[in-house]
Each structure stands twice: as C-alpha cells, then as structure tokens.
Amino acid sequence: MSKDYPIPAGYLERETEVKKSRFIARVYPVSDRDDVRTYVDQAHLDYPDARHVCWGYQIGRPGSAAEAAMNDDGEPSGTAGKPILGVIQHKDMGDVLVIVIRYFGGIKLGAGGLVRAYAGAAESVLSAVDRVVQQARVQATVQFGFADEQPLRHWCDGHEGRIDAISYTTRVTASVSLPVAQQQDFSAFCESQKMDYRFET
C-alpha cells in the first residue's frame, strides 16, 4: 500500500535563456512509460528543428520510485538528463516528467554550464507548477458473477475506484484500485453483493 505524495497538477511550460541558447522546459504528470513516450514524441513534433530534446522522469512515490529514467539526447553524457532527474528528486514529487528542449545559440556552454542550464530549466518549471496530492491507493482482487459487473463499475465511478484488469471464465475476476479511504466502504459493498474479495498487501 502506498502513501500519499505530491504530483504535478497538470502541464506547464517555461522558457529560460543562457548565453543565447533557449531552454524550453515542460512538466507533465505521468502514470507510466507510455505517457512519457507520448509527451516526448509530442515535444519532437512541436519543435522539429530543436537541437536536443532531453528529459527525466520518475513514477511512484519520491524516495522509493517504482521507475525512473533520463535521456541526454545527444548532449555530453550526464549533462542534461541527470541534472533534470536530480532536480525532480530534490523536489520530492512523484509521477512527473520534465522535458527540456534546447535551441543552440552559438556559444558553447561547456559541461558545467550545460548541467547548470538544464538543472535551472527544470527548476524553473517545477517551482512554478501547482501540486496535487496523489492519494494513497490499495489494490483488491474481486470475483463475482456476470450480473455483478455493472454494480461494481457503478461503485467505482462513485468512489474514485478504477478497474485495472478484468477477465472472464466461469466467473468474472477484476483487479480494482481504490483510495485507502474507501477501503471499508468497498468491503461493505462486496459483502452486500456476496462477492469474494481480498486486498493485496
């Protein structure tokens, strides 16, 4: 079971300039690698003539992220993705992607200058973005008859629940994610519907 943690409230873009190089920083809330790919592809489409599109992200709770990665996109190794990810980790924020698009301005910045510029761009957008709290959630596995699928979906719609997976054999098995605060309500609902359920620990 995860604990509450802050995530970006939405998309934001900020631009900084260092020695005539433009650094366009974008922040997005992300929940998986597909989100990351989508937004990085979008940055390439939006700025097709940019020299570099660098990024860093972490998914999950800060300090024990389930997944994190970075990309220098042609900049010297460790001068772009690493400082971006370093700022993300310092900000104590989860489920976050920062992309920094660079237009070269004709003046070389050197490795130290690049590190400072990419970290500064990431800092500018992460400091400005609003935060929301990602509520702690718990996973449950539920088994029930075919007639009970609609009531379960209805309960989820009204209680911030989410059906992550569902399979059909002689009975229906669903994997449900719900806020920890709704756990007792969910137990009561399953018992009233005579569904078999268990919470993942």
N, CA, C and O of each residue as an XYZ file, in Angstrom:
804
protein
N       0.845     -1.197      0.000
C       0.000      0.000      0.000
C       0.883      1.250      0.000
O       1.829      1.356      0.780
N       0.559      2.182     -0.878
C       1.398      3.386     -0.997
C       0.897      4.499     -0.095
O      -0.255      4.488      0.338
N       1.765      5.457      0.184
C       1.375      6.633      0.975
C       1.104      7.802      0.024
O       1.519      7.798     -1.135
N       0.394      8.800      0.557
C       0.125      9.998     -0.251
C       1.431     10.682     -0.644
O       2.395     10.680      0.122
N       1.458     11.269     -1.847
C       2.637     12.052     -2.259
C       2.214     13.087     -3.296
O       1.216     12.896     -3.991
N       2.978     14.200     -3.406
C       2.603     15.253     -4.357
C       2.996     14.897     -5.789
O       4.038     14.289     -6.033
N       2.136     15.291     -6.728
C       2.410     15.136     -8.159
C       2.080     16.472     -8.835
O       1.393     17.300     -8.235
N       2.548     16.703    -10.061
C       2.177     17.954    -10.738
C       0.667     17.997    -10.992
O       0.058     16.978    -11.319
N       0.077     19.171    -10.840
C      -1.373     19.317    -11.048
C      -1.736     19.264    -12.527
O      -2.886     19.002    -12.881
N      -0.748     19.515    -13.394
C      -1.032     19.498    -14.829
C       0.193     19.900    -15.622
O       1.306     19.931    -15.099
N      -0.023     20.206    -16.886
C       1.061     20.570    -17.797
C       1.448     22.038    -17.608
O       0.588     22.888    -17.378
N       2.740     22.326    -17.706
C       3.207     23.708    -17.650
C       4.483     23.818    -18.485
O       5.264     22.869    -18.565
N       4.690     24.983    -19.106
C       5.901     25.220    -19.900
C       6.546     26.528    -19.460
O       5.858     27.518    -19.209
N       7.875     26.523    -19.367
C       8.635     27.721    -19.028
C       9.866     27.789    -19.925
O      10.439     26.758    -20.277
N      10.274     29.010    -20.297
C      11.457     29.156    -21.149
C      12.507     29.986    -20.432
O      12.197     31.005    -19.814
N      13.771     29.534    -20.524
C      14.898     30.306    -19.983
C      15.936     30.455    -21.103
O      15.927     29.705    -22.078
N      16.829     31.442    -20.942
C      17.887     31.645    -21.936
C      19.227     31.720    -21.228
O      19.372     32.429    -20.232
N      20.208     30.988    -21.743
C      21.564     31.004    -21.195
C      22.523     31.201    -22.360
O      22.633     30.336    -23.229
N      23.218     32.340    -22.381
C      24.188     32.660    -23.451
C      23.610     32.379    -24.843
O      24.225     31.709    -25.672
N      22.421     32.909    -25.064
C      21.726     32.835    -26.353
C      21.140     31.456    -26.693
O      20.448     31.316    -27.702
N      21.408     30.434    -25.859
C      20.726     29.151    -26.044
C      19.356     29.228    -25.355
O      19.243     29.689    -24.219
N      18.320     28.765    -26.069
C      16.970     28.733    -25.485
C      16.725     27.363    -24.862
O      17.013     26.331    -25.467
N      16.195     27.370    -23.654
C      15.834     26.132    -22.964
C      14.340     26.192    -22.650
O      13.901     26.997    -21.828
N      13.565     25.333    -23.311
C      12.109     25.312    -23.112
C      11.787     24.083    -22.260
O      11.936     22.948    -22.713
N      11.348     24.320    -21.035
C      11.099     23.218    -20.092
C       9.606     22.959    -19.977
O       8.806     23.886    -19.849
N       9.245     21.680    -20.024
C       7.850     21.262    -19.873
C       7.748     20.257    -18.742
O       8.619     19.404    -18.575
N       6.683     20.362    -17.968
C       6.429     19.368    -16.921
C       5.054     18.751    -17.164
O       4.104     19.441    -17.536
N       4.968     17.446    -16.946
C       3.710     16.703    -17.106
C       3.543     15.720    -15.951
O       4.532     15.173    -15.463
N       2.299     15.485    -15.504
C       2.054     14.321    -14.649
C       2.003     13.073    -15.539
O       1.372     13.091    -16.596
N       2.659     12.005    -15.120
C       2.666     10.761    -15.903
C       2.395      9.569    -14.986
O       2.745      9.579    -13.806
N       1.762      8.539    -15.561
C       1.488      7.353    -14.737
C       2.220      6.111    -15.238
O       2.287      5.107    -14.528
N       2.776      6.168    -16.470
C       3.522      5.015    -16.976
C       4.436      5.449    -18.128
O       4.445      6.610    -18.540
N       5.201      4.479    -18.630
C       6.180      4.768    -19.676
C       5.512      5.206    -20.982
O       6.088      5.977    -21.750
N       4.297      4.712    -21.230
C       3.569      5.129    -22.445
C       3.297      6.631    -22.430
O       3.416      7.300    -23.456
N       2.926      7.161    -21.247
C       2.720      8.615    -21.118
C       4.010      9.357    -21.480
O       3.987     10.346    -22.214
N       5.130      8.863    -20.954
C       6.430      9.507    -21.204
C       6.710      9.546    -22.705
O       7.061     10.591    -23.253
N       6.551      8.391    -23.367
C       6.809      8.318    -24.815
C       5.930      9.292    -25.591
O       6.393      9.979    -26.502
N       4.658      9.339    -25.214
C       3.701     10.225    -25.898
C       4.147     11.681    -25.814
O       4.146     12.393    -26.818
N       4.529     12.123    -24.613
C       4.889     13.535    -24.421
C       6.245     13.872    -25.044
O       6.438     14.978    -25.548
N       7.185     12.920    -25.011
C       8.482     13.162    -25.658
C       8.290     13.246    -27.177
O       8.865     14.113    -27.836
N       7.481     12.344    -27.720
C       7.177     12.402    -29.165
C       6.521     13.733    -29.530
O       6.815     14.320    -30.571
N       5.629     14.197    -28.654
C       4.941     15.470    -28.903
C       5.931     16.638    -28.927
O       5.807     17.545    -29.749
N       6.914     16.608    -28.021
C       7.936     17.674    -27.984
C       8.728     17.703    -29.292
O       9.037     18.776    -29.808
N       9.055     16.522    -29.828
C       9.770     16.452    -31.113
C       8.901     17.021    -32.238
O       9.407     17.683    -33.145
N       7.584     16.759    -32.173
C       6.672     17.295    -33.189
C       6.535     18.815    -33.072
O       6.500     19.522    -34.078
N       6.458     19.307    -31.829
C       6.260     20.747    -31.602
C       7.507     21.562    -31.948
O       7.405     22.707    -32.387
N       8.685     20.962    -31.747
C       9.951     21.668    -32.010
C      10.841     20.800    -32.903
O      11.893     20.342    -32.457
N      10.438     20.568    -34.154
C      11.161     19.622    -35.016
C      12.591     20.057    -35.342
O      13.427     19.223    -35.693
N      12.874     21.346    -35.229
C      14.214     21.840    -35.564
C      15.095     22.062    -34.333
O      16.182     22.628    -34.447
N      14.636     21.624    -33.165
C      15.445     21.795    -31.947
C      16.651     20.863    -31.991
O      16.575     19.759    -32.529
N      17.754     21.315    -31.425
C      19.000     20.528    -31.427
C      18.875     19.326    -30.475
O      19.322     18.225    -30.798
N      18.270     19.543    -29.310
C      18.193     18.482    -28.301
C      16.830     18.508    -27.609
O      16.290     19.574    -27.312
N      16.283     17.312    -27.357
C      15.070     17.160    -26.536
C      15.440     16.180    -25.422
O      15.411     14.964    -25.616
N      15.786     16.722    -24.258
C      16.292     15.913    -23.142
C      15.206     15.781    -22.082
O      14.325     16.635    -21.977
N      15.271     14.699    -21.293
C      14.202     14.504    -20.308
C      14.649     13.618    -19.144
O      15.657     12.914    -19.196
N      13.833     13.700    -18.094
C      13.986     12.830    -16.932
C      12.614     12.632    -16.316
O      11.773     13.530    -16.368
N      12.380     11.460    -15.730
C      11.076     11.241    -15.076
C      11.222     10.262    -13.923
O      12.170      9.480    -13.859
N      10.253     10.329    -13.011
C      10.127      9.264    -12.021
C       8.648      8.993    -11.778
O       7.828      9.908    -11.714
N       8.337      7.720    -11.646
C       6.965      7.269    -11.413
C       6.919      6.578    -10.068
O       7.769      5.745     -9.755
N       5.911      6.932     -9.269
C       5.782      6.357     -7.933
C       6.141      7.380     -6.875
O       6.319      8.565     -7.159
N       6.242      6.897     -5.657
C       6.466      7.783     -4.525
C       7.902      8.270     -4.486
O       8.821      7.466     -4.643
N       8.128      9.583     -4.279
C       9.502     10.103     -4.177
C      10.281      9.367     -3.092
O       9.748      9.075     -2.022
N      11.525      9.076     -3.376
C      12.354      8.362     -2.401
C      12.310      6.864     -2.585
O      13.256      6.168     -2.219
N      11.212      6.348     -3.154
C      11.146      4.906     -3.453
C      10.397      4.727     -4.764
O       9.465      3.928     -4.858
N      10.820      5.486     -5.779
C      10.128      5.473     -7.070
C      10.142      4.078     -7.677
O      11.145      3.368     -7.612
N       9.020      3.699     -8.266
C       8.919      2.396     -8.925
C       9.774      2.378    -10.191
O      10.276      1.333    -10.604
N       9.930      3.554    -10.799
C      10.650      3.626    -12.063
C      11.180      5.041    -12.265
O      10.507      6.020    -11.942
N      12.393      5.137    -12.802
C      12.962      6.448    -13.139
C      13.899      6.264    -14.321
O      14.534      5.219    -14.463
N      13.983      7.283    -15.170
C      14.890      7.200    -16.320
C      15.207      8.611    -16.791
O      14.574      9.581    -16.373
N      16.209      8.707    -17.679
C      16.620     10.023    -18.191
C      17.252      9.833    -19.561
O      17.633      8.722    -19.930
N      17.363     10.925    -20.313
C      17.925     10.857    -21.655
C      18.635     12.175    -21.975
O      18.068     13.253    -21.798
N      19.884     12.075    -22.449
C      20.666     13.270    -22.791
C      20.448     13.732    -24.238
O      20.831     14.847    -24.591
N      19.843     12.896    -25.067
C      19.537     13.216    -26.474
C      20.678     13.961    -27.188
O      20.480     15.029    -27.766
N      21.870     13.365    -27.130
C      22.978     13.934    -27.898
C      23.849     14.927    -27.155
O      24.931     15.263    -27.635
N      23.414     15.405    -26.005
C      24.288     16.246    -25.182
C      25.363     15.352    -24.559
O      25.165     14.141    -24.455
N      26.508     15.930    -24.139
C      27.529     15.099    -23.478
C      26.925     14.327    -22.307
O      26.097     14.857    -21.565
N      27.344     13.073    -22.148
C      26.762     12.184    -21.139
C      26.743     12.828    -19.750
O      27.755     13.343    -19.274
N      25.584     12.787    -19.122
C      25.440     13.282    -17.754
C      25.201     14.773    -17.619
O      25.081     15.277    -16.503
N      25.126     15.510    -18.762
C      24.987     16.971    -18.658
C      23.545     17.455    -18.793
O      23.279     18.641    -18.600
N      22.604     16.557    -19.122
C      21.224     17.005    -19.371
C      20.208     16.179    -18.586
O      19.564     16.694    -17.671
N      20.059     14.892    -18.941
C      19.071     14.047    -18.266
C      19.323     13.917    -16.770
O      18.394     13.967    -15.964
N      20.595     13.749    -16.413
C      20.933     13.555    -14.988
C      20.593     14.788    -14.137
O      19.966     14.639    -13.089
N      20.989     16.004    -14.557
C      20.586     17.172    -13.748
C      19.067     17.390    -13.715
O      18.530     17.845    -12.705
N      18.376     17.068    -14.814
C      16.907     17.185    -14.807
C      16.326     16.240    -13.753
O      15.505     16.647    -12.931
N      16.757     14.976    -13.785
C      16.246     13.988    -12.819
C      16.641     14.370    -11.391
O      15.871     14.170    -10.452
N      17.851     14.925    -11.239
C      18.303     15.350     -9.906
C      17.384     16.404     -9.306
O      17.075     16.356     -8.116
N      16.943     17.362    -10.129
C      16.031     18.410     -9.641
C      14.674     17.796     -9.282
O      14.080     18.150     -8.264
N      14.185     16.870    -10.126
C      12.908     16.188     -9.834
C      12.992     15.510     -8.466
O      12.094     15.658     -7.637
N      14.080     14.766     -8.236
C      14.212     14.022     -6.971
C      14.330     14.970     -5.779
O      13.832     14.671     -4.694
N      14.984     16.104     -5.979
C      15.138     17.094     -4.917
C      13.794     17.742     -4.571
O      13.584     18.176     -3.438
N      12.883     17.806     -5.553
C      11.589     18.474     -5.357
C      10.576     17.611     -4.611
O       9.484     18.079     -4.289
N      10.928     16.348     -4.333
C      10.028     15.464     -3.589
C       8.669     15.354     -4.289
O       7.622     15.542     -3.669
N       8.704     15.048     -5.586
C       7.482     14.957     -6.379
C       7.491     13.632     -7.133
O       8.531     13.212     -7.640
N       6.354     12.984     -7.208
C       6.259     11.717     -7.931
C       5.440     11.847     -9.204
O       4.834     12.886     -9.465
N       5.430     10.771    -10.000
C       4.636     10.703    -11.248
C       4.868     11.939    -12.115
O       3.919     12.582    -12.563
N       6.140     12.262    -12.346
C       6.468     13.532    -13.000
C       7.489     13.320    -14.126
O       8.456     12.572    -13.979
N       7.246     13.992    -15.238
C       8.164     14.018    -16.381
C       8.543     15.467    -16.648
O       7.673     16.335    -16.723
N       9.843     15.733    -16.792
C      10.309     17.052    -17.240
C      11.079     16.867    -18.542
O      12.021     16.078    -18.616
N      10.661     17.610    -19.567
C      11.340     17.614    -20.863
C      11.963     18.997    -21.034
O      11.306     20.009    -20.790
N      13.220     19.044    -21.451
C      13.855     20.335    -21.743
C      14.320     20.322    -23.201
O      15.156     19.510    -23.596
N      13.755     21.244    -23.992
C      14.071     21.374    -25.410
C      15.105     22.491    -25.548
O      14.902     23.592    -25.034
N      16.218     22.210    -26.246
C      17.278     23.224    -26.349
C      17.500     23.661    -27.796
O      17.639     22.840    -28.703
N      17.527     24.962    -27.977
C      17.979     25.557    -29.229
C      19.354     26.168    -28.990
O      19.489     27.072    -28.165
N      20.360     25.699    -29.687
C      21.735     26.174    -29.502
C      21.864     27.608    -30.010
O      21.418     27.938    -31.109
N      22.484     28.450    -29.182
C      22.576     29.867    -29.529
C      23.906     30.310    -30.106
O      24.131     31.502    -30.320
N      24.803     29.338    -30.361
C      26.069     29.692    -30.986
C      27.234     29.804    -30.021
O      28.386     29.853    -30.450
N      26.953     29.844    -28.719
C      28.029     29.943    -27.721
C      28.052     28.641    -26.922
O      27.053     28.270    -26.306
N      29.191     27.951    -26.933
C      29.292     26.689    -26.188
C      29.271     26.967    -24.685
O      29.886     27.918    -24.203
N      28.546     26.111    -23.958
C      28.396     26.332    -22.515
C      29.379     25.513    -21.692
O      29.607     25.823    -20.523
N      29.971     24.462    -22.285
C      30.835     23.583    -21.507
C      30.000     22.648    -20.645
O      28.814     22.893    -20.422
N      30.623     21.574    -20.161
C      29.865     20.568    -19.403
C      29.205     21.166    -18.162
O      28.022     20.938    -17.913
N      29.973     21.929    -17.386
C      29.413     22.532    -16.165
C      28.281     23.496    -16.476
O      27.273     23.535    -15.771
N      28.458     24.278    -17.547
C      27.415     25.223    -17.953
C      26.144     24.526    -18.390
O      25.039     24.988    -18.105
N      26.308     23.394    -19.093
C      25.131     22.618    -19.520
C      24.383     22.051    -18.315
O      23.156     22.124    -18.245
N      25.126     21.491    -17.374
C      24.494     20.934    -16.159
C      23.674     22.014    -15.460
O      22.524     21.792    -15.081
N      24.288     23.193    -15.294
C      23.581     24.294    -14.600
C      22.365     24.757    -15.409
O      21.317     25.057    -14.838
N      22.507     24.813    -16.738
C      21.411     25.299    -17.579
C      20.234     24.335    -17.573
O      19.084     24.761    -17.460
N      20.512     23.035    -17.695
C      19.413     22.057    -17.691
C      18.763     21.955    -16.316
O      17.541     21.849    -16.208
N      19.579     21.987    -15.267
C      19.015     21.965    -13.903
C      18.180     23.225    -13.667
O      17.106     23.163    -13.068
N      18.679     24.366    -14.142
C      17.950     25.627    -13.964
C      16.625     25.631    -14.706
O      15.626     26.147    -14.205
N      16.618     25.046    -15.920
C      15.372     24.972    -16.693
C      14.355     24.079    -15.989
O      13.175     24.419    -15.894
N      14.829     22.928    -15.494
C      13.937     22.015    -14.762
C      13.403     22.681    -13.487
O      12.221     22.576    -13.161
N      14.302     23.366    -12.781
C      13.918     24.085    -11.551
C      12.844     25.135    -11.840
O      11.894     25.283    -11.071
N      12.995     25.863    -12.951
C      12.058     26.956    -13.254
C      10.640     26.437    -13.448
O       9.678     27.071    -13.014
N      10.509     25.287    -14.097
C       9.162     24.774    -14.375
C       8.599     24.018    -13.161
O       7.400     24.091    -12.889
N       9.459     23.295    -12.434
C       8.970     22.547    -11.270
C       8.600     23.472    -10.114
O       7.715     23.151     -9.321
N       9.274     24.619    -10.016
C       8.938     25.584     -8.958
C       7.607     26.267     -9.244
O       6.903     26.687     -8.325
N       7.268     26.374    -10.531
C       6.071     27.119    -10.909
C       4.809     26.260    -10.961
O       3.700     26.776    -10.822
N       4.977     24.944    -11.161
C       3.795     24.093    -11.357
C       3.058     23.876    -10.026
O       3.680     23.708     -8.977
N       1.721     23.884    -10.093
C       0.931     23.566     -8.899
C       1.045     22.074     -8.596
O       1.322     21.258     -9.475
N       0.825     21.747     -7.332
C       0.892     20.339     -6.915
C      -0.478     19.869     -6.449
O      -1.263     20.650     -5.911
N      -0.751     18.614     -6.656
C      -1.911     17.976     -6.037
C      -1.391     16.728     -5.336
O      -0.320     16.217     -5.663
N      -2.163     16.248     -4.372
C      -1.729     15.062     -3.643
C      -2.295     13.819     -4.322
O      -3.501     13.698     -4.534
N      -1.393     12.901     -4.656
C      -1.811     11.594     -5.169
C      -2.220     10.766     -3.961
O      -1.386     10.413     -3.127
N      -3.500     10.461     -3.873
C      -3.988      9.739     -2.703
C      -3.422      8.330     -2.651
O      -3.253      7.665     -3.673
N      -3.131      7.892     -1.422
C      -2.709      6.511     -1.236
C      -3.814      5.585     -1.729
O      -4.994      5.798     -1.451
N      -3.408      4.549     -2.467
C      -4.386      3.625     -3.031
C      -4.056      2.197     -2.612
O      -2.930      1.890     -2.220
N      -5.046      1.347     -2.702
C      -4.864     -0.063     -2.379
C      -5.462     -0.882     -3.523
O      -6.431     -0.468     -4.161
N      -4.867     -2.050     -3.769
C      -5.349     -2.940     -4.827
C      -6.210     -4.041     -4.215
O      -5.913     -4.539     -3.130
N      -7.267     -4.414     -4.910
C      -8.113     -5.525     -4.472
C      -8.390     -6.437     -5.663
O      -8.501     -5.979     -6.800
N      -8.497     -7.726     -5.386
C      -8.926     -8.691     -6.403
C     -10.324     -9.153     -6.015
O     -10.563     -9.551     -4.874
N     -11.239     -9.097     -6.968
C     -12.644     -9.414     -6.688
C     -13.125    -10.472     -7.675
O     -12.819    -10.408     -8.866
N     -13.884    -11.449     -7.168
C     -14.524    -12.449     -8.037
C     -16.029    -12.386     -7.849
O     -16.522    -12.265     -6.727
N     -16.755    -12.471     -8.957
C     -18.216    -12.320     -8.879
C     -18.878    -12.891    -10.127
O     -18.206    -13.256    -11.091
N     -20.206    -12.960    -10.093
C     -20.977    -13.432    -11.244
C     -21.121    -12.325    -12.279
O     -20.906    -11.148    -11.987
N     -21.487    -12.721    -13.487
C     -21.565    -11.754    -14.603
C     -22.528    -10.601    -14.308
O     -22.292     -9.470    -14.734
N     -23.598    -10.884    -13.589
C     -24.608     -9.848    -13.315
C     -24.084     -8.757    -12.390
O     -24.663     -7.674    -12.311
N     -22.978     -9.046    -11.685
C     -22.471     -8.071    -10.698
C     -21.452     -7.094    -11.276
O     -20.993     -6.198    -10.567
N     -21.091     -7.249    -12.550
C     -20.073     -6.352    -13.114
C     -20.565     -4.902    -13.145
O     -19.822     -3.982    -12.802
N     -21.811     -4.705    -13.554
C     -22.340     -3.337    -13.652
C     -22.392     -2.648    -12.287
O     -21.956     -1.502    -12.175
N     -22.918     -3.318    -11.229
C     -22.878     -2.685     -9.898
C     -21.463     -2.329     -9.443
O     -21.260     -1.291     -8.813
N     -20.469     -3.191     -9.761
C     -19.080     -2.896     -9.376
C     -18.581     -1.649    -10.107
O     -17.966     -0.773     -9.499
N     -18.847     -1.573    -11.411
C     -18.415     -0.393    -12.184
C     -19.085      0.875    -11.636
O     -18.466      1.936    -11.558
N     -20.346      0.741    -11.264
C     -21.086      1.884    -10.719
C     -20.452      2.340     -9.394
O     -20.292      3.537     -9.157
N     -20.092      1.368     -8.532
C     -19.454      1.708     -7.252
C     -18.131      2.436     -7.525
O     -17.847      3.465     -6.911
N     -17.326      1.899     -8.444
C     -16.022      2.512     -8.754
C     -16.189      3.953     -9.242
O     -15.443      4.844     -8.838
N     -17.182      4.171    -10.119
C     -17.420      5.525    -10.651
C     -17.722      6.522     -9.537
O     -17.351      7.692     -9.635
N     -18.381      6.077     -8.501
C     -18.777      6.980     -7.419
C     -17.773      7.105     -6.288
O     -17.954      7.928     -5.391
N     -16.697      6.283     -6.314
C     -15.763      6.247     -5.178
C     -14.295      6.348     -5.607
O     -13.405      5.894     -4.888
N     -14.043      6.950     -6.789
C     -12.662      7.098     -7.292
C     -11.950      5.756     -7.438
O     -10.727      5.672     -7.333
N     -12.740      4.707     -7.682
C     -12.163      3.383     -7.923
C     -11.826      3.227     -9.394
O     -12.317      3.975    -10.239
N     -10.984      2.247     -9.692
C     -10.534      2.033    -11.062
C     -10.397      0.535    -11.287
O      -9.751     -0.153    -10.497
N     -10.998      0.021    -12.356
C     -10.810     -1.389    -12.710
C      -9.592     -1.468    -13.633
O      -9.645     -1.034    -14.784
N      -8.498     -2.024    -13.115
C      -7.241     -2.066    -13.876
C      -7.182     -3.254    -14.838
O      -6.537     -3.185    -15.884
N      -7.863     -4.346    -14.472
C      -7.858     -5.538    -15.327
C      -9.107     -6.349    -15.019
O      -9.609     -6.335    -13.896
N      -9.602     -7.055    -16.031
C     -10.786     -7.881    -15.824
C     -10.692     -9.104    -16.728
O     -10.285     -8.989    -17.884
N     -11.064    -10.269    -16.214
C     -11.037    -11.483    -17.038
C     -12.317    -12.277    -16.792
O     -12.915    -12.216    -15.718
N     -12.718    -13.025    -17.823
C     -13.981    -13.757    -17.788
C     -13.724    -15.248    -17.988
O     -13.184    -15.655    -19.017
N     -14.109    -16.061    -17.008
C     -14.123    -17.521    -17.176
C     -15.528    -17.958    -16.769
O     -16.507    -17.422    -17.288
N     -15.649    -18.914    -15.857
C     -16.990    -19.249    -15.370
C     -17.526    -18.127    -14.481
O     -18.734    -17.944    -14.334
N     -16.583    -17.382    -13.891
C     -16.946    -16.179    -13.125
C     -16.089    -15.030    -13.645
O     -15.249    -15.225    -14.524
N     -16.301    -13.842    -13.107
C     -15.523    -12.661    -13.511
C     -14.507    -12.358    -12.413
O     -14.849    -12.359    -11.231
N     -13.259    -12.100    -12.802
C     -12.226    -11.687    -11.847
C     -11.751    -10.293    -12.248
O     -11.359    -10.068    -13.393
N     -11.790     -9.364    -11.301
C     -11.371     -7.984    -11.578
C     -10.293     -7.557    -10.602
O     -10.315     -7.916     -9.425
N      -9.337     -6.772    -11.124
C      -8.329     -6.128    -10.279
C      -8.749     -4.663    -10.133
O      -8.845     -3.931    -11.118
N      -8.995     -4.255     -8.900
C      -9.553     -2.920     -8.639
C      -8.563     -2.113     -7.799
O      -8.008     -2.613     -6.821
N      -8.353     -0.857     -8.199
C      -7.526      0.079     -7.429
C      -8.455      1.125     -6.833
O      -9.297      1.682     -7.537
N      -8.307      1.398     -5.536
C      -9.189      2.378     -4.899
C      -8.442      3.147     -3.818
O      -7.457      2.649     -3.273
N      -8.908      4.375     -3.499
C      -8.271      5.120     -2.412
C      -8.380      4.358     -1.095
O      -9.404      3.737     -0.810
N      -7.321      4.409     -0.299
C      -7.325      3.729      1.004
C      -8.529      4.166      1.834
O      -9.116      3.369      2.565
N      -8.890      5.453      1.709
C     -10.018      5.984      2.487
C     -11.344      5.280      2.161
O     -12.282      5.333      2.956
N     -11.422      4.626      1.002
C     -12.660      3.953      0.587
C     -12.652      2.454      0.891
O     -13.573      1.736      0.501
N     -11.625      1.989      1.579
C     -11.453      0.547      1.762
C     -12.628     -0.088      2.525
O     -13.116     -1.150      2.140
N     -13.077      0.562      3.604
C     -14.186     -0.006      4.396
C     -15.481     -0.032      3.595
O     -16.233     -1.005      3.646
N     -15.738      1.054      2.851
C     -16.930      1.108      2.003
C     -16.915     -0.017      0.974
O     -17.940     -0.636      0.691
N     -15.724     -0.267      0.420
C     -15.603     -1.300     -0.599
C     -15.876     -2.678     -0.006
O     -16.560     -3.501     -0.615
N     -15.336     -2.923      1.188
C     -15.595     -4.199      1.872
C     -17.091     -4.394      2.091
O     -17.632     -5.472      1.844
N     -17.750     -3.331      2.559
C     -19.201     -3.419      2.820
C     -19.966     -3.682      1.522
O     -20.914     -4.467      1.500
N     -19.543     -3.015      0.438
C     -20.206     -3.203     -0.859
C     -20.048     -4.658     -1.330
O     -21.025     -5.282     -1.746
N     -18.823     -5.198     -1.265
C     -18.578     -6.572     -1.721
C     -19.384     -7.579     -0.906
O     -19.934     -8.539     -1.446
N     -19.442     -7.340      0.409
C     -20.184     -8.271      1.273
C     -21.677     -8.209      0.973
O     -22.354     -9.238      0.978
N     -22.194     -7.008      0.711
C     -23.631     -6.880      0.407
C     -23.975     -7.557     -0.923
O     -25.088     -8.050     -1.106
N     -22.988     -7.576     -1.868
C     -23.196     -8.206     -3.189
C     -22.782     -9.689     -3.196
O     -22.894    -10.382     -4.207
N     -22.294    -10.152     -2.017
C     -21.787    -11.526     -1.895
C     -20.656    -11.823     -2.911
O     -20.623    -12.883     -3.536
N     -19.748    -10.865     -3.047
C     -18.575    -11.037     -3.911
C     -17.397    -11.525     -3.065
O     -17.262    -11.151     -1.900
N     -16.550    -12.360     -3.662
C     -15.310    -12.750     -2.989
C     -14.260    -11.678     -3.265
O     -14.064    -11.287     -4.416
N     -13.588    -11.204     -2.225
C     -12.581    -10.152     -2.466
C     -11.426    -10.315     -1.496
O     -11.571    -10.876     -0.411
N     -10.268     -9.805     -1.921
C      -9.125     -9.735     -0.993
C      -8.275     -8.517     -1.387
O      -8.162     -8.168     -2.562
N      -7.694     -7.897     -0.382
C      -6.814     -6.754     -0.618
C      -5.374     -7.244     -0.736
O      -4.939     -8.116      0.016
N      -4.640     -6.668     -1.693
C      -3.216     -7.010     -1.853
C      -2.432     -6.292     -0.763
O      -2.717     -5.135     -0.456
N      -1.448     -6.966     -0.175
C      -0.656     -6.313      0.877
C       0.671     -5.856      0.311
O       1.486     -5.283      1.033
